[in-house]
Amino acid sequence: MPTIQHDHDLLQSFLSDAAHVPGGVAAGVVFPIDANEVAAVIAACARVLPVGAQSSLTGGATPRGDVVLSTRRLTEIGEPRDGTIRVGAGVPLSQLQGVLGDRGLYYPPAPTFDGAFTGGTVATNAAGAATFKNGATRHWVDGLTIVLADGSILDLQRGDVRASDDGHFEVERGTGEVTIVQIPTYTMPAVSKLSAGYYAAPGMDLVDLFVGSEGTLGVIVDATLRVIPRPAVCVALIQCDSELQAINVTGALRSRAMAAWRGEGALDVAAIEYIDARSVALLDDPVFARAGLARPPGGSTLLIVQIELRAQHDPALLMLQELLNACHVDSDPVLALPGDDRGATRLIELRESVPASVNALVAGAKEAVHPDIQKTAGDLIVPFERLGQSLALYREALERRGLDYAVGGHASDGNLHPNVMPKSLEDVDKGRDAIREMARGVTAMGGAPLAEHGVGRSTLKQSLLVALYGERGIEEMRAVKRALDPEGKLAAGVLFAARTL
Ligand SMILES: Cc1cc2nc3c(=O)[nH]c(=O)nc-3n(C[C@H](O)[C@H](O)[C@H](O)COP(=O)(O)OP(=O)(O)OC[C@H]3O[C@@H](n4cnc5c(N)ncnc54)[C@H](O)[C@@H]3O)c2cc1C
């Protein structure tokens, strides 16, 4: 059994995640090195919060009195075999991509923060810019080693355990005891990415119950992931003169990409990210200079596009130029060709600088106005055809409340993040209210209010989960939790309040 550590300074470094919610408290921190040690920790502790890189944007990796089970020493990486690789939960995605890159391979469903750990991305069913082409993490998980709340170790391969026709799993524990887990009956929205509580579908695989369960059903020790040959990616920065033009270009690129996947054409686009005019206004001049772009005129929006090239003289870039001409885009795109990693980083820095600028504004208001001021952000998704309508909805909900905001994200998925920059404590409440209104609107459009970041311990996101599936859906999730973790040991309070388990 690894030692549970209580050193003050060490504990301090585990008390918050990227949501920066104050008030984290840990009963200790522990660093197991394998499944047996994870099982021993769980047996010895009343409440355990598994954490990865703590890049959660939902407070899900902020301890509330739990022992923090850090996965950072679960770092074994196997040899890639038959298009899969077995990876320890504590391996950062950047390290995984490095190992794969040396072998000409790639793991596609990467979130934009590549410091996230493999286990954390599986636990949240993370998705990234290229979900449009590749789907979310779930599609790439072939197997999992999981430690349950009673210390049983499950070694699951996709296809091993499927739900019965009447909708339950029989989960066999290490002792031979079989637990019946009833699958929830709600219908999940048909969107390309969803991180909204437990996955539920007729005939589903047991692996899928754990993917996206946010630490509440078991600790992921390692994952077997599918990998592909590394694509040659060209990054293109496109300056549009308006929101409407950006939507039109995105729609045209999506159509060309889908044609390319059918073998009709070469413009194989994996990701299109959107930076709205308000976000552009937040960026400093040096960021534009490094990207090789003069500061665009007011009202301009930006798209960052990943194009996969298949051959040295690939006609894709010619097709891109023709498409931009047809959409009346005046400026030439700024390109970083495959192999130009520095150029690609500088273009992508434009996108990365937006949350940094938003966070700086929020931190300023927190210091100058009230310490409880927090960033409030939505993580909403709509079917792509509704993208323009969803942007109008976000704008209306935020401007009617007099809020300062910026919108950006994964346009090719219809998944955007409206960020509220509160200037007062009242603005924080108004921002949350606006996000609830947007959630109702996107749900009515066939979308969902919880696309990729998960639910965590955020009361706002937990209220969105109730709005999505109703109290009955939440009660069905609680029943799953009770079956696998009757004492509520693991990640208590994540997804739904712990006390009423
Ligand atoms: C700048 C930035 C950009 C981001 N961009 C994206 C994006 O594009 N797409 C996206 O999906 N997310 C994004 N995120 C959010 C975040 O990176 C993801 O949610 C990521 O998957 C979390 O991984 P982590 O290792 O940091 O997990 P943590 O934050 O440590 O934990 C997240 C949750 O998973 C549980 N958990 C962690 N590890 C395990 C484990 N081994 N077993 C069981 N449960 C576990 C925790 O209990 C917690 O509930 C971004 C975050 C930042 C800061």
The ligand as a Gaussian input file, in Angstrom:
#p B3LYP/6-31G(d) Opt

LIG

0 1
 C       -6.673000      25.072000     -22.017000
 C       -7.627000      23.903000     -21.942000
 C       -8.177000      23.414000     -23.127000
 C       -9.057000      22.320000     -23.077000
 N       -9.556000      21.840000     -24.257000
 C      -10.365000      20.762000     -24.233000
 C      -10.885000      20.216000     -25.459000
 O      -10.606000      20.670000     -26.546000
 N      -11.695000      19.132000     -25.362000
 C      -12.010000      18.561000     -24.162000
 O      -12.732000      17.562000     -24.144000
 N      -11.556000      19.062000     -22.996000
 C      -10.740000      20.141000     -22.997000
 N      -10.269000      20.650000     -21.817000
 C      -10.675000      20.046000     -20.529000
 C       -9.737000      18.940000     -20.024000
 O       -8.443000      19.044000     -20.591000
 C      -10.315000      17.555000     -20.318000
 O      -11.524000      17.385000     -19.608000
 C       -9.370000      16.396000     -19.983000
 O       -9.932000      15.217000     -20.485000
 C       -9.123000      16.215000     -18.487000
 O       -8.001000      15.352000     -18.318000
 P       -7.162000      15.405000     -16.964000
 O       -6.108000      14.354000     -17.021000
 O       -6.685000      16.769000     -16.690000
 O       -8.269000      14.965000     -15.894000
 P       -8.638000      15.676000     -14.512000
 O       -8.977000      17.097000     -14.750000
 O       -7.577000      15.403000     -13.512000
 O       -9.956000      14.854000     -14.098000
 C      -11.159000      15.046000     -14.808000
 C      -12.225000      14.052000     -14.272000
 O      -11.836000      12.731000     -14.601000
 C      -11.660000      11.918000     -13.435000
 N      -10.445000      11.125000     -13.663000
 C       -9.210000      11.568000     -14.005000
 N       -8.382000      10.528000     -14.166000
 C       -9.098000       9.402000     -13.902000
 C       -8.798000       8.010000     -13.898000
 N       -7.587000       7.538000     -14.198000
 N       -9.789000       7.134000     -13.577000
 C      -11.049000       7.573000     -13.294000
 N      -11.376000       8.874000     -13.262000
 C      -10.416000       9.776000     -13.580000
 C      -11.536000      12.892000     -12.273000
 O      -12.037000      12.314000     -11.076000
 C      -12.389000      14.059000     -12.747000
 O      -13.742000      13.829000     -12.444000
 C       -9.389000      21.738000     -21.825000
 C       -8.825000      22.238000     -20.639000
 C       -7.954000      23.307000     -20.697000
 C       -7.356000      23.808000     -19.412000

